[in-house]
Amino acid sequence: MISFLRGTINSVDVNKIVVLTDSGVGYEVFVGQGTGDRGQGIELYTYLKVSENAMELYGFQTLGEKKFFELLISVKGVGPKGALNILGLGSIEEIKSAISRSDVPYLIQVSGMGKRTAERLCVELKNKVERGTGNGERGVAGDKLGEVVEGLVTMGYSREEVRGVVLELKHADKSTEQLLKEALKLLA
């Protein structure tokens, strides 16, 4: 099993790269958007999917991403490419927060994700995700920040620019409305 790769990015395609190792072997790896550029050195934790017709490698920059990916593909109807698309929605904390509050509209933004699959994802992973957040305070903060992200996206801001701003917010002891006002000031 291939669980880790270190090398140089030889080529970049839409959702995959070729990693050339020091031994001269090139591995095609499915990755999230913006993982790297040609000629750049890279280290990836990998998941190897073996099927009757192919062997596919999926790459992750952190072990936490890989473990969350494995949790996502444990849900019936969510394959490796779908799980990779889910990871592209936002940070792992944002996605966990959406699952814990059963935010189906957030999850169906994923290409190929239908309402039933999103609902199944929430039902099957809700308890696993809530247990993983540690204390309840972090889960509440994640909900507030998720609401701020959704509010700003509804106002017309792109999800990418909103994510960066929301991560800068000091969210302790603040309401969603206060956080939204602060985010709007930062975006202005």
C-alpha positions in Angstrom: 0.0 0.0 0.0 1.2 3.5 -0.8 0.6 5.8 2.1 3.0 8.6 1.6 4.8 10.3 -1.3 7.6 12.8 -1.5 8.8 14.3 -4.7 8.4 17.0 -7.3 5.3 17.9 -9.2 6.0 16.9 -12.8 2.6 18.0 -14.3 -0.7 19.5 -13.1 -4.1 18.8 -14.5 -7.6 19.8 -13.3 -7.8 17.6 -10.2 -4.7 15.6 -10.4 -0.9 15.9 -10.5 2.0 13.7 -11.3 4.5 13.4 -8.5 8.0 12.4 -9.7 9.9 10.7 -6.8 13.7 10.7 -6.4 13.8 7.1 -7.7 12.3 8.3 -11.0 8.8 6.9 -10.6 5.9 9.2 -11.4 2.6 8.7 -9.5 -0.6 10.2 -10.8 -2.5 11.5 -7.7 -6.0 13.0 -7.4 -5.8 16.1 -5.3 -7.9 19.1 -4.3 -7.7 22.4 -6.3 -4.6 24.5 -5.8 -2.4 21.7 -4.3 0.7 22.9 -6.1 2.5 24.0 -9.2 4.8 22.3 -11.7 8.4 22.0 -10.4 7.4 22.4 -6.8 8.5 19.9 -4.1 5.6 18.2 -2.4 4.8 15.7 0.4 1.4 13.9 0.4 -0.3 11.4 2.6 -2.1 9.1 0.2 -5.1 6.8 0.0 -5.0 4.0 -2.5 -8.3 2.9 -4.0 -8.0 -0.5 -5.7 -10.9 -1.6 -8.0 -11.4 -4.2 -10.7 -10.4 -1.7 -13.4 -7.9 0.7 -11.8 -5.7 1.7 -8.9 -6.1 5.4 -8.0 -4.1 7.5 -5.5 -5.7 10.4 -3.6 -3.3 12.9 -2.0 -3.7 15.0 1.1 -1.4 17.6 2.6 -2.2 16.6 6.2 -3.0 13.4 8.0 -6.2 15.0 9.4 -7.4 15.6 5.8 -6.8 12.0 4.9 -8.6 10.7 8.0 -11.6 12.9 7.3 -11.6 11.7 3.7 -11.7 8.1 4.9 -14.6 9.0 7.2 -16.5 10.6 4.3 -16.0 7.6 2.0 -17.4 5.3 4.7 -20.9 6.7 3.8 -22.8 4.8 1.2 -23.0 6.8 -2.0 -19.9 8.9 -1.3 -17.0 7.8 -3.4 -13.4 9.0 -3.3 -13.9 11.7 -6.0 -17.1 12.9 -4.2 -15.2 13.0 -0.9 -12.4 15.0 -2.5 -15.0 17.5 -3.8 -16.5 17.7 -0.3 -13.1 18.6 1.1 -13.0 21.4 -1.5 -16.0 23.1 0.1 -14.0 24.7 2.9 -11.9 23.8 6.0 -12.5 20.5 7.7 -14.0 22.4 10.7 -16.5 24.2 8.4 -17.5 20.9 6.8 -17.8 19.1 10.2 -19.9 22.0 11.5 -22.2 21.8 8.5 -22.6 18.0 9.0 -23.2 18.4 12.8 -26.0 21.0 12.1 -27.4 19.0 9.1 -26.8 21.8 6.7 -27.9 20.0 3.5 -28.0 23.1 1.3 -24.3 23.7 2.1 -23.4 20.1 1.2 -25.3 19.9 -2.0 -23.0 22.6 -3.5 -20.7 19.7 -4.2 -20.7 18.6 -7.8 -22.6 15.3 -8.0 -24.0 15.5 -4.5 -27.7 15.0 -4.3 -30.1 15.9 -1.4 -30.5 12.3 -0.3 -26.7 11.6 -0.2 -26.2 14.9 1.7 -28.9 13.9 4.2 -27.3 10.4 4.6 -23.9 12.0 5.1 -25.4 14.1 8.0 -27.2 11.2 9.6 -24.3 8.8 9.5 -21.5 11.2 10.5 -23.3 13.6 12.8 -22.3 11.7 16.0 -18.8 10.9 14.8 -18.2 14.6 13.9 -19.6 15.9 17.1 -17.5 13.6 19.2 -14.4 14.7 17.2 -14.9 18.4 18.1 -13.8 17.9 21.7 -15.7 20.2 24.0 -19.1 21.7 23.1 -17.7 25.3 23.0 -15.7 24.6 19.8 -18.9 23.1 18.1 -20.8 26.3 19.0 -18.0 28.5 17.6 -18.0 26.4 14.4 -21.8 26.9 14.0 -21.5 30.7 14.5 -18.7 30.9 11.9 -20.6 28.7 9.5 -23.6 31.0 9.8 -21.3 34.0 9.1 -19.9 32.3 6.0 -23.3 31.4 4.7 -24.6 35.0 5.4 -21.7 36.6 3.5 -22.0 34.2 0.6 -25.8 35.0 0.4 -24.8 38.7 0.2 -22.7 37.9 -2.9 -19.2 37.4 -1.6 -17.2 34.5 -2.9 -16.7 31.5 -0.5 -12.9 31.8 -0.9 -12.6 35.4 0.1 -15.1 34.9 3.0 -13.2 31.9 4.4 -10.0 34.0 4.8 -11.8 36.8 6.6 -13.8 34.5 8.9 -10.7 32.8 10.1 -9.3 36.1 11.2 -12.3 36.9 13.5 -12.0 36.7 17.2 -15.2 34.7 17.9 -15.0 34.3 21.7 -18.2 35.6 23.5 -19.6 37.3 20.3 -22.9 36.7 18.7 -23.3 35.8 15.0 -24.5 39.3 14.3 -21.4 40.9 15.8 -19.2 38.5 13.9 -21.0 39.3 10.7 -20.5 43.1 11.2 -16.8 42.5 11.9 -16.5 40.4 8.8 -18.2 43.0 6.6 -15.8 45.7 8.0 -12.8 43.5 7.0 -14.2 42.9 3.6 -14.8 46.6 2.9 
